[in-house]
Amino acid sequence: MIALRRLAFAVLCVTPFLALHAQPKPQYEIYAIRYATVPGFAVSGLVEGADPSRKIDIAMMVWLIRGNGRNILFDSGFYRDQFMKQWHPTDYVKPSEAVARLGLKPEDITDVIISHMHWDHADGMDLFPKAKIWLQKDELEYYAGEAWQSRRTHGGIDLDDVMAAVKLNTQGRVGLVNGDAQEILPGITAYTGGKHTYASQFIAVNTAVGAVVLASDNMYLYENLEKHAAIAQTLDRDSNLRAQDRMKQLAADPRWIIPGHDPLVMTKFPQVAPGVVKIQ
């Protein structure tokens, strides 16, 4: 009898704990916001083995992830003058202003997840004054240190962006993601990607249809996935192909793997505002 009472007491103690940890993950809505276009970009610079004569007007996008009381950006775009002069983007809207299409102000953004430190993904991280910035610990440490010991190890990384990340870190506004399969926020998990940069990452977001994968530059175009072709700009093509294969395993369906620069994103999904489509 005493043993039964002890068992019943143990069950009563454990049940609330199990119930707490069995709660479903929050579900998010995801929007692609196109804030600029870089015209006439060579597809051979995006897809390994592509015809060098092919050109495409690539979409420059950030992704708003909304839900669970948060407004999260995946990647932050660019805004500094040097990139305007170098790339001559068209249809440009500053990323901190582009979020107004969804009724948001820069200070409404709670978090910014940076896929990697290239200028067109990380430059705008300091445009959102109340956001916590999330990036891979190894990515920040490398580009704030060892990468600058050689001229060949920081291509695409801008000094202003590195300094901005370091400054935000000193202000306690950077969350360092420590490696693979890390849940940054409830229902949003970061995975280490291919070697596009030293430690790039992509994310899987829980939505009403299951996991949606935001690939960023781990997959430039739908063509990369369809042809199982590595991105053309990678330090290790095999690591990129492995990342693509993993995305297929993680996503609820291959159509929920979203590339980083494909203009087709803006036609595959319903438009909810000028330059904005709802992915899920």
URJOKA-V651477 format. One line per field, one symbol per residue. phi: phi as a letter, one per 30 degrees, with the letter a starting at -180 (. if undefined). A space follows every 50 residues. Layout:
phi = ???
//
This chain:
phi = .dddddddddddddeddddddcddddcccbbccccabcdidddddbbeid edddbbdddcbbbccblhibccccibibadedddddchdchdbeedcddd dcicceddddbbccdacdedcceddcdcdcddccadeddddddcbeeddb dccbdiccedddddddddddciccccdcjdhcddbeibccbdcdddbebd bbbccdbdcjdcccdhddadbeeeddchcdddcbdaddddddddddeddd ddaedcccddbdddedcdbddcaeibbcda
//
